[in-house]
Amino acid sequence: MKLCIGLCDDNPLHLRMISQEIQRLCGMREIEAEIHTWTSGAQLLKEIETYDIQLYILDIRMPEITGIDAAKQINLIQPSAQIIFISSYLEYFSDVYETEHLYFVLKSQMAQRLPDALDRALAKLGQAQTGVSFMLHSRSQVIPIPIHSILCIEKELRKIIVTTMHDHYEMYAKLQEALAQLPPDEFFQCHRSYIVAFRHIEQICGNEILLSNNKHIPIGRTFMKPLKEALLKRQFSQ
């Protein structure tokens, strides 16, 4: 099993210690850990869509953007990601309830508490696997693709092409079969050959959608009005 983990702490020494401990714990569980680190909340948020992070471990007290502030944005942008807060200060314990999170660990108790926090995160990710992944069937493989990473899905003859933030995947399927796997409040069919993710729409340019990767997607004439209504409804519900 592979786990993509993001660590954020403004203290480089603490960041290195947490990274080493996570590597050790993952090794004991036969998990291949891919760890990305940041020394500020601002840096994390700037690169939040660069990686498909499944688990964040965040220090709380950081200058400018705190771990709480960063977690609120993670909740919005990557709602399936699990969050563990880690801090030297117990006084921040109540503040974490402003966010969706899994665990609060005092740095002084890291050796005792972090293993349980990691196990809870693994359990949560396992329980949610089908709900947060698009299951792509390719030859004899079934590949789970995190839903939050999907930008669009395109039909090409008898295939569909799934475009994510970092890759493209192909499979033999109908577009409607793909649409049935996706949460309707996060995706929209804008053309007979295209499905787009609301979160990755940058703007509507005439009869095209500009996505966050600068890809232009056509909007079918019969889909234009329902798309605008869906975007308006989404804007007022957030």
Secondary structure, 3 states (H helix, E strand, C coil): CEEEEEEECCCHHHHHHHHHHHHHHHHHCCCEEEEEEECCHHHHHHCCCCCCCCEEEEECCCCCCCHHHHHHHHHHHCCCCEEEEEECCHHHHHHHHHCCCCEEEEHHHHHHHHHHHHHHHHHHHHHCHHHHEEEEEECCEEEEEEHHHEEEEEEECCEEEEEECCCEEEEECCHHHHHHHCCCCCEEEEECCEEEEHHHEEEEECCEEEECCCCEEECCHHHHHHHHHHHHHHHHHC
